[in-house]
Amino acid sequence: MSADIIAAAVVIAFLAALCMSTTGFGFALTMTPLLTLAWDVKPAIATSVMLSLMTQWPLIVEVRSHVVPSRVVVLLAGFLLGLPVGLVIFDRLDSDSLKLFVAGTVAVASLALFASPALQISDRAARPLALIAGVFSGTIGSSTSMNGPPVVLYLLGRHPDIEAFRATILSFFLPTAIVMVIAFAILGRIDEDVLITGAACLPAMVLGILSGIWLRRRLDPDRFRHLALAVLVVSSAGILISVVA
């Protein structure tokens, strides 16, 4: 296990935890593509899946009074439907193909999130769209670790209020992260290198979460959102270049 990879993972974990703590989402969307630039894609995804679970606990405690379980039931059902498909994609694709899939997912998600303020979802369309968002989340999450974008897009159109949004997205992320860690452990992807890297990242993640809490009270959310999306687009371009090279 290279010290350079661990050092890169620590820095990236801080940035990912900072993004997650500030906005309520974006840990894997930041962690996975950036870590893929420094490490092989499959252990990078497994590390992101494991660490994303660890970020959920302090954040869900913070929003627990705003959680409404009925908002996440259909999303979770869809996630479980999409999970097996994503695991097959993860297991069957070679590293370069999976890198391209990760890069494409990041690029599409970034552009969709950039356009998301215009979304408005009616009561009539809410339930079927929640199921569809959950299925896409399960498929993308279990193959790339980035299960957030479909659900984020749905919730921005359905629950744009910041407290309702953060409470719902975090109450969705926690059980899905547990399921994905179990699935990756069964597949044998949570190996010694992943555990060592994850342990090294924990202090940086704590610092990132605390920094995000401080930053959330002072930074304009739209400005941070645009900056985060710019980082994601650049990182996806970097993955594409690395595969071509």
N, C-alpha and C positions, 0 to 999 in steps of 0.2 A: 504494500500500500504506500503510494508516494506521498511524501510530506507536502508537495506542491498541490496535490489534489485536495488534501485535508485543509490546507490553508485557504484555497479557493472556496471550498465548501463552507468554511466558517464565515467568510466575508459575505457570500451569497445568502447564507442562512440568516444573517443579520438583516440584509436588505429585504428578504422575503418576509420575515417576521415583522419588520417595520411596516411593510405594505399591508400585511394582514391585519395588524393591530390598528392601523390608521383607517382603513376602508372597510374591514370586515371580510375581505376576500383577497385573492391574489397570491397566496403563499406558493402553491405549486406552479402557478402561471409565471411566477418570477424565478423560483428555485430550479425547476426542471430544465428550461432552455439554457439558462446560464451555466448550470452545472454540467450540462451535456457538452458544452464547449471545452470543459477541462477533463472530462471523464467519459468512460463508455456509457452509452445511453441507458442500458438496462439497469445497472446498479444505481445510476443517477435517478432514474424513475423510482426505484425501490426506496432509496434514501429519502426522496421527496415525500413519498407516501407515508413512511414511518414518522418523519419529522412533522408533517402536517397534522398528524394526530396529536402530537405533543403541544402544538400551539392552541388547540381548541379549548383545553380545560380552563385556563385562566380567563379566556375571552367569554366563554359561555357563562361563567359565574358572574361576569360583569353585566350581562344582558338578561339574566334568568327571569327577571320580573316582567320582561316584555315578550317572552316566548309564548306563542299560541300553537299548541301541537297540531291542531287541525290544518294549519297552513302548510305543514310539511308531510302529511301522511301520503298524499298522492305523489308528491315528488319522490319520496322514499320508495314507493311501490314501483315507479318507473325506473329508478336507479337499479333496483334488484333485477328488473327485466333486462336491462342493458349490460349488467355486470359480466355475465358469461361471454358475451360477444367480445367485449373489450379484452378479457383475459386470453381469449384465443388469439386475437390480434397481437397482443404483447408477446405471447409465447411463440407464435409462428413467424413473425417478421424478423428478418435479419437486422443487424444494428443500423446499417445505412438507411434501409427502408423505414425503420422505426424513427430514425432521426428526421427524415423527410416528413413523416406523419406528425411528429411533434412540432416541427417548424411550421407546417401548414396549419395545424390547430392553433398555434399561437398567433399567426398572422391573421387568420379569419376571426378569431376571438377578439383580438385587439381592434380590428376595424368595426366589428359588430358592437363592441362595448363603447367605442367612440361615438357611434350613431345612436346609442341606446336612449338618451334623454327624450327622443321623439316617440318612444314606445308608449302605447296605452292599451291595456288588455281589459276587455269588458267582462262582466260577471258571467255571461253565457259561454265565453271562450276559455274562462279561467281553468276549469278542471281538465279538459282535454289537452290544453297547452301545458299544464303542469305535468301531466303524465308524459308527454312528448319530451319536455325539458329534462325530466328525470331519466328517461331512457337514454337520451344523448349523454347526459352526465355520467351514467353508469358505464356506457361504452367508452367514452373518451377518458373518464377517470381511471378505469382499470387498465387502460392501454398506455396512457401517458402520465397519469397522476393528476391531470388538470381537469377535475370534475366540476369546477366552478362556473365557467362561462355560460353554459346553457341555462343554469338556474339563476345566475346573476341577471341575465337578460330578462328572464321571466319575472323575477321579483322587481326589477326596476320599472317594468310596465304595470305591475300589480300592486306593489307596496313601496312606493318611492320614498315614503317617510323614513328618515335615517334610522330611527330607533326600531321601527317595525322591520326594516330591511335587514339590519345587522342581527337582530334577534332571530329572524327566520333563517337567514343564510347560515348562521353559526349553529343553530339547532339542527340543520340539515347536514352540515359538514361533520359534526361529531360522530353520529352513528355510521355515516358512510365511510369515514376514515377508519373506524374500527373494523368494518367489514373488509375494506381493502387491505389493511395490514394483515388480517387473518388469511385472506386469499393469497397474498404474496408470500406469507410464511409457508402455507401449504405447498405453493409452487417451488419453494426452496430459494426464493430470491432475497430473503432477509438473512444474508450471510455475514461472516465475520467482518469483511471490509465495510459493509453497510452499517453494521452496529458500531464499529470503531469511528467511522465518519460521523454518524449520528451523535454519539457521545461527545465528540469534539465540538460539535455545533451547538450543544445545549446552552452554554453560557452566552454565546452570541445571540441566540434566539431570545433568551430572557431580556437581554439588553435591547434587542429590537422591539419586543413587545412593550417594554416600559417607555422607550423612545417614541413609539407610535401613539401611546396614550397621551404623552406630553404634546406631540406634534398635532394630534387631532384637534386639540383645543386652540391651535394657533394658525394652522395652515388652511388656506382656501381649498375646499375639497376639489373643485373643478381644476385648479392649477395642479394639484398633486396627481389627480386622475390623468391629466394630459401628459404629465411627466412620466408617470408609470407606464402608460401606453406606448410612449416613445421608446422607452427602454425595452419593452417587449418586442416591438417591431424590429429594433436594431438587433436584439438577441436572436430572433427567428431568422433574420438575414444572415447572421453569423453562422448559424447551424447549416443553412443551405450552402453557404460558401465552403464550410469545412467538409461537407459531404462531396461537393463537386471537386474540391481540391484533392 
